[in-house]
Amino acid sequence: MFGKNKYRRHRFHPLKILFFIFLFIGFILLLGWVVMYLWNQILPETIGVKPLTYWKAVGLLILSKILFGGLGKGRGWGKSRKEHWKSRWKNMSSEERERIKARWKYRCEKRKNNEDKGF
């Protein structure tokens, strides 16, 4: 439109990149404030812990990302794992499939029985 080639490769402008970097950092800092606020409003009265400072809240946020979110795998890891199991399932014989189905059925029933007992 307006004389521009619509098939032209889009390039990122350096100011756009800087904008998104600052936006990302701002989001992390805002999330740190939310963690600090919620911690200080709920936990000291509930379980008697000390209030959290802002930078400790940001550190806690980063630590929880490392511990529970992993490092560097990103979103693609889950997809590749799913693809791995799909291809593995396709290559199984019908006897292997039935054996796995029976094992999972047993696990699910065992878990359901434990939940019914209050475990």
Backbone atoms as SQL, in Angstrom:
CREATE TABLE atoms (id INTEGER PRIMARY KEY, chain TEXT, resi INTEGER, resn TEXT, atom TEXT, x REAL, y REAL, z REAL);
INSERT INTO atoms VALUES
  (1, 'A', 1, 'MET', 'N', 0.838, -1.177, 0.000),
  (2, 'A', 1, 'MET', 'CA', 0.000, 0.000, 0.000),
  (3, 'A', 1, 'MET', 'C', 0.884, 1.241, 0.000),
  (4, 'A', 2, 'PHE', 'N', 0.477, 2.257, -0.698),
  (5, 'A', 2, 'PHE', 'CA', 1.192, 3.521, -0.808),
  (6, 'A', 2, 'PHE', 'C', 2.614, 3.330, -1.326),
  (7, 'A', 3, 'GLY', 'N', 2.792, 2.452, -2.298),
  (8, 'A', 3, 'GLY', 'CA', 4.073, 2.299, -2.958),
  (9, 'A', 3, 'GLY', 'C', 5.078, 1.431, -2.220),
  (10, 'A', 4, 'LYS', 'N', 4.709, 0.840, -1.108),
  (11, 'A', 4, 'LYS', 'CA', 5.652, -0.030, -0.397),
  (12, 'A', 4, 'LYS', 'C', 5.463, -1.458, -0.878),
  (13, 'A', 5, 'ASN', 'N', 6.557, -2.152, -0.957),
  (14, 'A', 5, 'ASN', 'CA', 6.503, -3.547, -1.348),
  (15, 'A', 5, 'ASN', 'C', 5.966, -4.377, -0.182),
  (16, 'A', 6, 'LYS', 'N', 4.829, -5.050, -0.374),
  (17, 'A', 6, 'LYS', 'CA', 4.240, -5.793, 0.733),
  (18, 'A', 6, 'LYS', 'C', 5.015, -7.061, 1.064),
  (19, 'A', 7, 'TYR', 'N', 5.920, -7.478, 0.183),
  (20, 'A', 7, 'TYR', 'CA', 6.718, -8.671, 0.446),
  (21, 'A', 7, 'TYR', 'C', 8.088, -8.340, 1.042),
  (22, 'A', 8, 'ARG', 'N', 8.292, -7.048, 1.309),
  (23, 'A', 8, 'ARG', 'CA', 9.570, -6.612, 1.867),
  (24, 'A', 8, 'ARG', 'C', 9.758, -7.205, 3.249),
  (25, 'A', 9, 'ARG', 'N', 10.946, -7.613, 3.530),
  (26, 'A', 9, 'ARG', 'CA', 11.273, -8.188, 4.829),
  (27, 'A', 9, 'ARG', 'C', 11.154, -7.115, 5.910),
  (28, 'A', 10, 'HIS', 'N', 10.464, -7.454, 6.983),
  (29, 'A', 10, 'HIS', 'CA', 10.315, -6.510, 8.082),
  (30, 'A', 10, 'HIS', 'C', 11.568, -6.531, 8.931),
  (31, 'A', 11, 'ARG', 'N', 12.078, -5.365, 9.208),
  (32, 'A', 11, 'ARG', 'CA', 13.263, -5.252, 10.056),
  (33, 'A', 11, 'ARG', 'C', 12.884, -4.520, 11.325),
  (34, 'A', 12, 'PHE', 'N', 13.538, -4.920, 12.397),
  (35, 'A', 12, 'PHE', 'CA', 13.271, -4.270, 13.670),
  (36, 'A', 12, 'PHE', 'C', 14.109, -3.009, 13.779),
  (37, 'A', 13, 'HIS', 'N', 13.474, -1.972, 14.141),
  (38, 'A', 13, 'HIS', 'CA', 14.148, -0.703, 14.359),
  (39, 'A', 13, 'HIS', 'C', 14.791, -0.750, 15.741),
  (40, 'A', 14, 'PRO', 'N', 16.003, -0.213, 15.914),
  (41, 'A', 14, 'PRO', 'CA', 16.660, -0.259, 17.229),
  (42, 'A', 14, 'PRO', 'C', 15.832, 0.362, 18.349),
  (43, 'A', 15, 'LEU', 'N', 15.063, 1.404, 18.051),
  (44, 'A', 15, 'LEU', 'CA', 14.229, 2.009, 19.078),
  (45, 'A', 15, 'LEU', 'C', 13.102, 1.067, 19.504),
  (46, 'A', 16, 'LYS', 'N', 12.593, 0.283, 18.554),
  (47, 'A', 16, 'LYS', 'CA', 11.563, -0.705, 18.897),
  (48, 'A', 16, 'LYS', 'C', 12.136, -1.763, 19.833),
  (49, 'A', 17, 'ILE', 'N', 13.336, -2.195, 19.545),
  (50, 'A', 17, 'ILE', 'CA', 13.979, -3.212, 20.389),
  (51, 'A', 17, 'ILE', 'C', 14.191, -2.661, 21.793),
  (52, 'A', 18, 'LEU', 'N', 14.702, -1.437, 21.895),
  (53, 'A', 18, 'LEU', 'CA', 14.897, -0.811, 23.203),
  (54, 'A', 18, 'LEU', 'C', 13.577, -0.646, 23.946),
  (55, 'A', 19, 'PHE', 'N', 12.529, -0.273, 23.217),
  (56, 'A', 19, 'PHE', 'CA', 11.217, -0.119, 23.826),
  (57, 'A', 19, 'PHE', 'C', 10.754, -1.430, 24.459),
  (58, 'A', 20, 'PHE', 'N', 10.889, -2.535, 23.730),
  (59, 'A', 20, 'PHE', 'CA', 10.439, -3.811, 24.257),
  (60, 'A', 20, 'PHE', 'C', 11.327, -4.312, 25.400),
  (61, 'A', 21, 'ILE', 'N', 12.596, -3.980, 25.367),
  (62, 'A', 21, 'ILE', 'CA', 13.482, -4.342, 26.490),
  (63, 'A', 21, 'ILE', 'C', 13.050, -3.589, 27.741),
  (64, 'A', 22, 'PHE', 'N', 12.806, -2.285, 27.621),
  (65, 'A', 22, 'PHE', 'CA', 12.354, -1.503, 28.772),
  (66, 'A', 22, 'PHE', 'C', 10.961, -1.937, 29.237),
  (67, 'A', 23, 'LEU', 'N', 10.119, -2.306, 28.295),
  (68, 'A', 23, 'LEU', 'CA', 8.789, -2.797, 28.646),
  (69, 'A', 23, 'LEU', 'C', 8.893, -4.101, 29.446),
  (70, 'A', 24, 'PHE', 'N', 9.770, -4.992, 29.030),
  (71, 'A', 24, 'PHE', 'CA', 9.978, -6.259, 29.731),
  (72, 'A', 24, 'PHE', 'C', 10.523, -6.018, 31.137),
  (73, 'A', 25, 'ILE', 'N', 11.528, -5.156, 31.255),
  (74, 'A', 25, 'ILE', 'CA', 12.099, -4.848, 32.573),
  (75, 'A', 25, 'ILE', 'C', 11.050, -4.190, 33.462),
  (76, 'A', 26, 'GLY', 'N', 10.271, -3.275, 32.906),
  (77, 'A', 26, 'GLY', 'CA', 9.201, -2.642, 33.677),
  (78, 'A', 26, 'GLY', 'C', 8.165, -3.638, 34.153),
  (79, 'A', 27, 'PHE', 'N', 7.848, -4.608, 33.314),
  (80, 'A', 27, 'PHE', 'CA', 6.892, -5.637, 33.707),
  (81, 'A', 27, 'PHE', 'C', 7.428, -6.477, 34.857),
  (82, 'A', 28, 'ILE', 'N', 8.705, -6.844, 34.806),
  (83, 'A', 28, 'ILE', 'CA', 9.322, -7.624, 35.878),
  (84, 'A', 28, 'ILE', 'C', 9.321, -6.816, 37.180),
  (85, 'A', 29, 'LEU', 'N', 9.661, -5.532, 37.092),
  (86, 'A', 29, 'LEU', 'CA', 9.684, -4.690, 38.295),
  (87, 'A', 29, 'LEU', 'C', 8.274, -4.512, 38.869),
  (88, 'A', 30, 'LEU', 'N', 7.282, -4.350, 38.004),
  (89, 'A', 30, 'LEU', 'CA', 5.900, -4.247, 38.471),
  (90, 'A', 30, 'LEU', 'C', 5.453, -5.557, 39.123),
  (91, 'A', 31, 'LEU', 'N', 5.833, -6.671, 38.533),
  (92, 'A', 31, 'LEU', 'CA', 5.496, -7.970, 39.109),
  (93, 'A', 31, 'LEU', 'C', 6.176, -8.157, 40.461),
  (94, 'A', 32, 'GLY', 'N', 7.390, -7.643, 40.612),
  (95, 'A', 32, 'GLY', 'CA', 8.068, -7.673, 41.909),
  (96, 'A', 32, 'GLY', 'C', 7.305, -6.890, 42.957),
  (97, 'A', 33, 'TRP', 'N', 6.764, -5.737, 42.568),
  (98, 'A', 33, 'TRP', 'CA', 5.965, -4.953, 43.509),
  (99, 'A', 33, 'TRP', 'C', 4.704, -5.704, 43.922),
  (100, 'A', 34, 'VAL', 'N', 4.067, -6.398, 42.954),
  (101, 'A', 34, 'VAL', 'CA', 2.861, -7.172, 43.258),
  (102, 'A', 34, 'VAL', 'C', 3.184, -8.292, 44.244),
  (103, 'A', 35, 'VAL', 'N', 4.306, -8.991, 44.024),
  (104, 'A', 35, 'VAL', 'CA', 4.720, -10.062, 44.939),
  (105, 'A', 35, 'VAL', 'C', 4.963, -9.489, 46.331),
  (106, 'A', 36, 'MET', 'N', 5.668, -8.355, 46.412),
  (107, 'A', 36, 'MET', 'CA', 5.944, -7.743, 47.704),
  (108, 'A', 36, 'MET', 'C', 4.648, -7.340, 48.405),
  (109, 'A', 37, 'TYR', 'N', 3.743, -6.713, 47.678),
  (110, 'A', 37, 'TYR', 'CA', 2.483, -6.256, 48.260),
  (111, 'A', 37, 'TYR', 'C', 1.669, -7.434, 48.800),
  (112, 'A', 38, 'LEU', 'N', 1.526, -8.464, 47.984),
  (113, 'A', 38, 'LEU', 'CA', 0.732, -9.607, 48.414),
  (114, 'A', 38, 'LEU', 'C', 1.383, -10.325, 49.593),
  (115, 'A', 39, 'TRP', 'N', 2.698, -10.471, 49.545),
  (116, 'A', 39, 'TRP', 'CA', 3.423, -11.115, 50.651),
  (117, 'A', 39, 'TRP', 'C', 3.182, -10.346, 51.951),
  (118, 'A', 40, 'ASN', 'N', 3.394, -9.022, 51.888),
  (119, 'A', 40, 'ASN', 'CA', 3.285, -8.201, 53.092),
  (120, 'A', 40, 'ASN', 'C', 1.847, -8.067, 53.588),
  (121, 'A', 41, 'GLN', 'N', 0.872, -8.228, 52.721),
  (122, 'A', 41, 'GLN', 'CA', -0.522, -8.125, 53.145),
  (123, 'A', 41, 'GLN', 'C', -1.059, -9.438, 53.711),
  (124, 'A', 42, 'ILE', 'N', -0.544, -10.561, 53.236),
  (125, 'A', 42, 'ILE', 'CA', -1.131, -11.846, 53.610),
  (126, 'A', 42, 'ILE', 'C', -0.286, -12.621, 54.611),
  (127, 'A', 43, 'LEU', 'N', 0.980, -12.815, 54.315),
  (128, 'A', 43, 'LEU', 'CA', 1.769, -13.775, 55.090),
  (129, 'A', 43, 'LEU', 'C', 2.180, -13.338, 56.495),
  (130, 'A', 44, 'PRO', 'N', 2.547, -12.080, 56.761),
  (131, 'A', 44, 'PRO', 'CA', 2.935, -11.755, 58.141),
  (132, 'A', 44, 'PRO', 'C', 1.828, -12.015, 59.161),
  (133, 'A', 45, 'GLU', 'N', 0.607, -11.700, 58.811),
  (134, 'A', 45, 'GLU', 'CA', -0.493, -11.938, 59.742),
  (135, 'A', 45, 'GLU', 'C', -0.888, -13.408, 59.798),
  (136, 'A', 46, 'THR', 'N', -0.768, -14.094, 58.676),
  (137, 'A', 46, 'THR', 'CA', -1.233, -15.474, 58.596),
  (138, 'A', 46, 'THR', 'C', -0.280, -16.453, 59.263),
  (139, 'A', 47, 'ILE', 'N', 1.010, -16.391, 58.872),
  (140, 'A', 47, 'ILE', 'CA', 1.959, -17.370, 59.420),
  (141, 'A', 47, 'ILE', 'C', 3.111, -16.732, 60.183),
  (142, 'A', 48, 'GLY', 'N', 3.093, -15.440, 60.338),
  (143, 'A', 48, 'GLY', 'CA', 4.076, -14.766, 61.182),
  (144, 'A', 48, 'GLY', 'C', 5.466, -14.610, 60.593),
  (145, 'A', 49, 'VAL', 'N', 5.593, -14.448, 59.289),
  (146, 'A', 49, 'VAL', 'CA', 6.896, -14.206, 58.678),
  (147, 'A', 49, 'VAL', 'C', 7.168, -12.708, 58.633),
  (148, 'A', 50, 'LYS', 'N', 8.444, -12.357, 58.394),
  (149, 'A', 50, 'LYS', 'CA', 8.819, -10.938, 58.310),
  (150, 'A', 50, 'LYS', 'C', 8.323, -10.345, 56.997),
  (151, 'A', 51, 'PRO', 'N', 8.031, -9.049, 56.999),
  (152, 'A', 51, 'PRO', 'CA', 7.672, -8.389, 55.738),
  (153, 'A', 51, 'PRO', 'C', 8.841, -8.431, 54.757),
  (154, 'A', 52, 'LEU', 'N', 8.531, -8.381, 53.494),
  (155, 'A', 52, 'LEU', 'CA', 9.516, -8.505, 52.421),
  (156, 'A', 52, 'LEU', 'C', 9.844, -7.124, 51.862),
  (157, 'A', 53, 'THR', 'N', 11.117, -6.860, 51.599),
  (158, 'A', 53, 'THR', 'CA', 11.489, -5.616, 50.918),
  (159, 'A', 53, 'THR', 'C', 11.270, -5.795, 49.418),
  (160, 'A', 54, 'TYR', 'N', 11.322, -4.685, 48.702),
  (161, 'A', 54, 'TYR', 'CA', 11.063, -4.729, 47.266),
  (162, 'A', 54, 'TYR', 'C', 12.070, -5.614, 46.536),
  (163, 'A', 55, 'TRP', 'N', 13.352, -5.419, 46.802),
  (164, 'A', 55, 'TRP', 'CA', 14.370, -6.163, 46.058),
  (165, 'A', 55, 'TRP', 'C', 14.383, -7.643, 46.444),
  (166, 'A', 56, 'LYS', 'N', 14.005, -7.953, 47.673),
  (167, 'A', 56, 'LYS', 'CA', 13.875, -9.363, 48.043),
  (168, 'A', 56, 'LYS', 'C', 12.699, -9.993, 47.309),
  (169, 'A', 57, 'ALA', 'N', 11.649, -9.228, 47.083),
  (170, 'A', 57, 'ALA', 'CA', 10.497, -9.735, 46.330),
  (171, 'A', 57, 'ALA', 'C', 10.881, -10.012, 44.880),
  (172, 'A', 58, 'VAL', 'N', 11.671, -9.101, 44.281),
  (173, 'A', 58, 'VAL', 'CA', 12.136, -9.322, 42.911),
  (174, 'A', 58, 'VAL', 'C', 13.040, -10.559, 42.869),
  (175, 'A', 59, 'GLY', 'N', 13.919, -10.697, 43.866),
  (176, 'A', 59, 'GLY', 'CA', 14.779, -11.877, 43.937),
  (177, 'A', 59, 'GLY', 'C', 13.983, -13.159, 44.118),
  (178, 'A', 60, 'LEU', 'N', 12.936, -13.102, 44.927),
  (179, 'A', 60, 'LEU', 'CA', 12.071, -14.260, 45.123),
  (180, 'A', 60, 'LEU', 'C', 11.358, -14.627, 43.829),
  (181, 'A', 61, 'LEU', 'N', 10.950, -13.626, 43.089),
  (182, 'A', 61, 'LEU', 'CA', 10.309, -13.857, 41.806),
  (183, 'A', 61, 'LEU', 'C', 11.270, -14.540, 40.834),
  (184, 'A', 62, 'ILE', 'N', 12.500, -14.076, 40.763),
  (185, 'A', 62, 'ILE', 'CA', 13.502, -14.680, 39.881),
  (186, 'A', 62, 'ILE', 'C', 13.842, -16.092, 40.339),
  (187, 'A', 63, 'LEU', 'N', 13.983, -16.282, 41.651),
  (188, 'A', 63, 'LEU', 'CA', 14.276, -17.606, 42.186),
  (189, 'A', 63, 'LEU', 'C', 13.152, -18.594, 41.875),
  (190, 'A', 64, 'SER', 'N', 11.909, -18.151, 42.004),
  (191, 'A', 64, 'SER', 'CA', 10.795, -19.050, 41.698),
  (192, 'A', 64, 'SER', 'C', 10.763, -19.395, 40.208),
  (193, 'A', 65, 'LYS', 'N', 11.150, -18.466, 39.346),
  (194, 'A', 65, 'LYS', 'CA', 11.228, -18.751, 37.918),
  (195, 'A', 65, 'LYS', 'C', 12.294, -19.806, 37.653),
  (196, 'A', 66, 'ILE', 'N', 13.439, -19.673, 38.311),
  (197, 'A', 66, 'ILE', 'CA', 14.516, -20.644, 38.119),
  (198, 'A', 66, 'ILE', 'C', 14.102, -22.017, 38.631),
  (199, 'A', 67, 'LEU', 'N', 13.516, -22.060, 39.819),
  (200, 'A', 67, 'LEU', 'CA', 13.179, -23.345, 40.430),
  (201, 'A', 67, 'LEU', 'C', 11.993, -24.026, 39.758),
  (202, 'A', 68, 'PHE', 'N', 10.966, -23.272, 39.431),
  (203, 'A', 68, 'PHE', 'CA', 9.745, -23.882, 38.932),
  (204, 'A', 68, 'PHE', 'C', 9.562, -23.734, 37.431),
  (205, 'A', 69, 'GLY', 'N', 10.240, -22.784, 36.820),
  (206, 'A', 69, 'GLY', 'CA', 10.055, -22.567, 35.395),
  (207, 'A', 69, 'GLY', 'C', 11.188, -23.093, 34.545),
  (208, 'A', 70, 'GLY', 'N', 12.310, -23.426, 35.159),
  (209, 'A', 70, 'GLY', 'CA', 13.442, -23.911, 34.395),
  (210, 'A', 70, 'GLY', 'C', 14.225, -22.777, 33.769),
  (211, 'A', 71, 'LEU', 'N', 15.318, -23.133, 33.127),
  (212, 'A', 71, 'LEU', 'CA', 16.161, -22.143, 32.482),
  (213, 'A', 71, 'LEU', 'C', 16.317, -22.451, 31.000),
  (214, 'A', 72, 'GLY', 'N', 15.896, -21.544, 30.171),
  (215, 'A', 72, 'GLY', 'CA', 16.200, -21.628, 28.761),
  (216, 'A', 72, 'GLY', 'C', 15.427, -22.635, 27.935),
  (217, 'A', 73, 'LYS', 'N', 14.567, -23.419, 28.517),
  (218, 'A', 73, 'LYS', 'CA', 13.820, -24.381, 27.708),
  (219, 'A', 73, 'LYS', 'C', 12.701, -23.689, 26.952),
  (220, 'A', 74, 'GLY', 'N', 12.064, -22.724, 27.571),
  (221, 'A', 74, 'GLY', 'CA', 11.013, -21.974, 26.916),
  (222, 'A', 74, 'GLY', 'C', 9.789, -22.808, 26.610),
  (223, 'A', 75, 'ARG', 'N', 8.995, -22.351, 25.670),
  (224, 'A', 75, 'ARG', 'CA', 7.745, -23.021, 25.344),
  (225, 'A', 75, 'ARG', 'C', 7.948, -24.204, 24.420),
  (226, 'A', 76, 'GLY', 'N', 9.004, -24.202, 23.658),
  (227, 'A', 76, 'GLY', 'CA', 9.205, -25.259, 22.681),
  (228, 'A', 76, 'GLY', 'C', 9.449, -26.626, 23.283),
  (229, 'A', 77, 'TRP', 'N', 9.932, -26.674, 24.520),
  (230, 'A', 77, 'TRP', 'CA', 10.255, -27.959, 25.130),
  (231, 'A', 77, 'TRP', 'C', 9.019, -28.810, 25.302),
  (232, 'A', 78, 'GLY', 'N', 7.943, -28.218, 25.761),
  (233, 'A', 78, 'GLY', 'CA', 6.711, -28.968, 25.954),
  (234, 'A', 78, 'GLY', 'C', 6.169, -29.525, 24.645),
  (235, 'A', 79, 'LYS', 'N', 6.283, -28.741, 23.596),
  (236, 'A', 79, 'LYS', 'CA', 5.797, -29.178, 22.304),
  (237, 'A', 79, 'LYS', 'C', 6.644, -30.329, 21.784),
  (238, 'A', 80, 'SER', 'N', 7.945, -30.248, 21.911),
  (239, 'A', 80, 'SER', 'CA', 8.791, -31.323, 21.420),
  (240, 'A', 80, 'SER', 'C', 8.573, -32.592, 22.226),
  (241, 'A', 81, 'ARG', 'N', 8.315, -32.457, 23.528),
  (242, 'A', 81, 'ARG', 'CA', 8.039, -33.632, 24.353),
  (243, 'A', 81, 'ARG', 'C', 6.738, -34.277, 23.915),
  (244, 'A', 82, 'LYS', 'N', 5.742, -33.445, 23.589),
  (245, 'A', 82, 'LYS', 'CA', 4.461, -33.960, 23.113),
  (246, 'A', 82, 'LYS', 'C', 4.652, -34.700, 21.792),
  (247, 'A', 83, 'GLU', 'N', 5.420, -34.111, 20.906),
  (248, 'A', 83, 'GLU', 'CA', 5.693, -34.762, 19.620),
  (249, 'A', 83, 'GLU', 'C', 6.445, -36.074, 19.816),
  (250, 'A', 84, 'HIS', 'N', 7.347, -36.090, 20.785),
  (251, 'A', 84, 'HIS', 'CA', 8.106, -37.310, 21.085),
  (252, 'A', 84, 'HIS', 'C', 7.158, -38.442, 21.480),
  (253, 'A', 85, 'TRP', 'N', 6.210, -38.150, 22.365),
  (254, 'A', 85, 'TRP', 'CA', 5.287, -39.182, 22.825),
  (255, 'A', 85, 'TRP', 'C', 4.300, -39.587, 21.741),
  (256, 'A', 86, 'LYS', 'N', 3.921, -38.644, 20.880),
  (257, 'A', 86, 'LYS', 'CA', 3.038, -38.996, 19.760),
  (258, 'A', 86, 'LYS', 'C', 3.717, -39.993, 18.830),
  (259, 'A', 87, 'SER', 'N', 4.961, -39.707, 18.474),
  (260, 'A', 87, 'SER', 'CA', 5.673, -40.613, 17.572),
  (261, 'A', 87, 'SER', 'C', 5.946, -41.955, 18.250),
  (262, 'A', 88, 'ARG', 'N', 6.220, -41.918, 19.536),
  (263, 'A', 88, 'ARG', 'CA', 6.459, -43.166, 20.262),
  (264, 'A', 88, 'ARG', 'C', 5.186, -44.014, 20.297),
  (265, 'A', 89, 'TRP', 'N', 4.038, -43.371, 20.518),
  (266, 'A', 89, 'TRP', 'CA', 2.761, -44.078, 20.566),
  (267, 'A', 89, 'TRP', 'C', 2.449, -44.708, 19.199),
  (268, 'A', 90, 'LYS', 'N', 2.727, -43.972, 18.113),
  (269, 'A', 90, 'LYS', 'CA', 2.460, -44.492, 16.771),
  (270, 'A', 90, 'LYS', 'C', 3.297, -45.729, 16.463),
  (271, 'A', 91, 'ASN', 'N', 4.520, -45.782, 16.998),
  (272, 'A', 91, 'ASN', 'CA', 5.426, -46.884, 16.700),
  (273, 'A', 91, 'ASN', 'C', 5.240, -48.087, 17.614),
  (274, 'A', 92, 'MET', 'N', 4.314, -48.021, 18.568),
  (275, 'A', 92, 'MET', 'CA', 4.088, -49.149, 19.480),
  (276, 'A', 92, 'MET', 'C', 3.182, -50.189, 18.838),
  (277, 'A', 93, 'SER', 'N', 3.373, -51.423, 19.272),
  (278, 'A', 93, 'SER', 'CA', 2.454, -52.475, 18.842),
  (279, 'A', 93, 'SER', 'C', 1.174, -52.368, 19.671),
  (280, 'A', 94, 'SER', 'N', 0.139, -53.053, 19.236),
  (281, 'A', 94, 'SER', 'CA', -1.146, -52.974, 19.946),
  (282, 'A', 94, 'SER', 'C', -1.034, -53.578, 21.349),
  (283, 'A', 95, 'GLU', 'N', -0.181, -54.604, 21.534),
  (284, 'A', 95, 'GLU', 'CA', 0.002, -55.194, 22.857),
  (285, 'A', 95, 'GLU', 'C', 0.658, -54.204, 23.814),
  (286, 'A', 96, 'GLU', 'N', 1.645, -53.455, 23.316),
  (287, 'A', 96, 'GLU', 'CA', 2.307, -52.448, 24.155),
  (288, 'A', 96, 'GLU', 'C', 1.328, -51.334, 24.535),
  (289, 'A', 97, 'ARG', 'N', 0.497, -50.937, 23.590),
  (290, 'A', 97, 'ARG', 'CA', -0.494, -49.897, 23.876),
  (291, 'A', 97, 'ARG', 'C', -1.469, -50.356, 24.959),
  (292, 'A', 98, 'GLU', 'N', -1.947, -51.588, 24.841),
  (293, 'A', 98, 'GLU', 'CA', -2.884, -52.104, 25.840),
  (294, 'A', 98, 'GLU', 'C', -2.229, -52.205, 27.214),
  (295, 'A', 99, 'ARG', 'N', -0.974, -52.589, 27.256),
  (296, 'A', 99, 'ARG', 'CA', -0.250, -52.682, 28.522),
  (297, 'A', 99, 'ARG', 'C', -0.122, -51.298, 29.177),
  (298, 'A', 100, 'ILE', 'N', 0.192, -50.297, 28.381),
  (299, 'A', 100, 'ILE', 'CA', 0.326, -48.937, 28.918),
  (300, 'A', 100, 'ILE', 'C', -1.027, -48.399, 29.372),
  (301, 'A', 101, 'LYS', 'N', -2.073, -48.657, 28.585),
  (302, 'A', 101, 'LYS', 'CA', -3.410, -48.216, 28.983),
  (303, 'A', 101, 'LYS', 'C', -3.825, -48.848, 30.304),
  (304, 'A', 102, 'ALA', 'N', -3.536, -50.151, 30.457),
  (305, 'A', 102, 'ALA', 'CA', -3.887, -50.835, 31.703),
  (306, 'A', 102, 'ALA', 'C', -3.109, -50.259, 32.882),
  (307, 'A', 103, 'ARG', 'N', -1.827, -49.943, 32.667),
  (308, 'A', 103, 'ARG', 'CA', -1.011, -49.369, 33.736),
  (309, 'A', 103, 'ARG', 'C', -1.551, -48.006, 34.162),
  (310, 'A', 104, 'TRP', 'N', -1.914, -47.168, 33.197),
  (311, 'A', 104, 'TRP', 'CA', -2.451, -45.849, 33.538),
  (312, 'A', 104, 'TRP', 'C', -3.818, -45.949, 34.195),
  (313, 'A', 105, 'LYS', 'N', -4.622, -46.918, 33.756),
  (314, 'A', 105, 'LYS', 'CA', -5.920, -47.114, 34.392),
  (315, 'A', 105, 'LYS', 'C', -5.732, -47.510, 35.851),
  (316, 'A', 106, 'TYR', 'N', -4.775, -48.389, 36.121),
  (317, 'A', 106, 'TYR', 'CA', -4.480, -48.803, 37.495),
  (318, 'A', 106, 'TYR', 'C', -4.023, -47.610, 38.333),
  (319, 'A', 107, 'ARG', 'N', -3.124, -46.781, 37.761),
  (320, 'A', 107, 'ARG', 'CA', -2.626, -45.602, 38.493),
  (321, 'A', 107, 'ARG', 'C', -3.759, -44.630, 38.814),
  (322, 'A', 108, 'CYS', 'N', -4.637, -44.415, 37.841),
  (323, 'A', 108, 'CYS', 'CA', -5.740, -43.466, 38.064),
  (324, 'A', 108, 'CYS', 'C', -6.714, -43.993, 39.113),
  (325, 'A', 109, 'GLU', 'N', -7.006, -45.293, 39.079),
  (326, 'A', 109, 'GLU', 'CA', -7.902, -45.868, 40.077),
  (327, 'A', 109, 'GLU', 'C', -7.273, -45.820, 41.456),
  (328, 'A', 110, 'LYS', 'N', -5.980, -46.092, 41.532),
  (329, 'A', 110, 'LYS', 'CA', -5.270, -46.044, 42.817),
  (330, 'A', 110, 'LYS', 'C', -5.315, -44.632, 43.390),
  (331, 'A', 111, 'ARG', 'N', -5.100, -43.644, 42.534),
  (332, 'A', 111, 'ARG', 'CA', -5.133, -42.245, 42.979),
  (333, 'A', 111, 'ARG', 'C', -6.534, -41.859, 43.431),
  (334, 'A', 112, 'LYS', 'N', -7.545, -42.298, 42.673),
  (335, 'A', 112, 'LYS', 'CA', -8.916, -41.976, 43.041),
  (336, 'A', 112, 'LYS', 'C', -9.279, -42.605, 44.385),
  (337, 'A', 113, 'ASN', 'N', -8.838, -43.828, 44.629),
  (338, 'A', 113, 'ASN', 'CA', -9.113, -44.491, 45.901),
  (339, 'A', 113, 'ASN', 'C', -8.435, -43.751, 47.052),
  (340, 'A', 114, 'ASN', 'N', -7.218, -43.268, 46.839),
  (341, 'A', 114, 'ASN', 'CA', -6.508, -42.509, 47.876),
  (342, 'A', 114, 'ASN', 'C', -7.212, -41.193, 48.177),
  (343, 'A', 115, 'GLU', 'N', -7.745, -40.535, 47.143),
  (344, 'A', 115, 'GLU', 'CA', -8.464, -39.284, 47.356),
  (345, 'A', 115, 'GLU', 'C', -9.760, -39.526, 48.127),
  (346, 'A', 116, 'ASP', 'N', -10.406, -40.667, 47.853),
  (347, 'A', 116, 'ASP', 'CA', -11.640, -40.987, 48.568),
  (348, 'A', 116, 'ASP', 'C', -11.375, -41.238, 50.038),
  (349, 'A', 117, 'LYS', 'N', -10.191, -41.759, 50.356),
  (350, 'A', 117, 'LYS', 'CA', -9.839, -42.036, 51.749),
  (351, 'A', 117, 'LYS', 'C', -9.374, -40.791, 52.487),
  (352, 'A', 118, 'GLY', 'N', -9.149, -39.722, 51.758),
  (353, 'A', 118, 'GLY', 'CA', -8.729, -38.474, 52.404),
  (354, 'A', 118, 'GLY', 'C', -7.233, -38.247, 52.386),
  (355, 'A', 119, 'PHE', 'N', -6.481, -38.989, 51.573),
  (356, 'A', 119, 'PHE', 'CA', -5.030, -38.802, 51.487),
  (357, 'A', 119, 'PHE', 'C', -4.685, -37.686, 50.551);
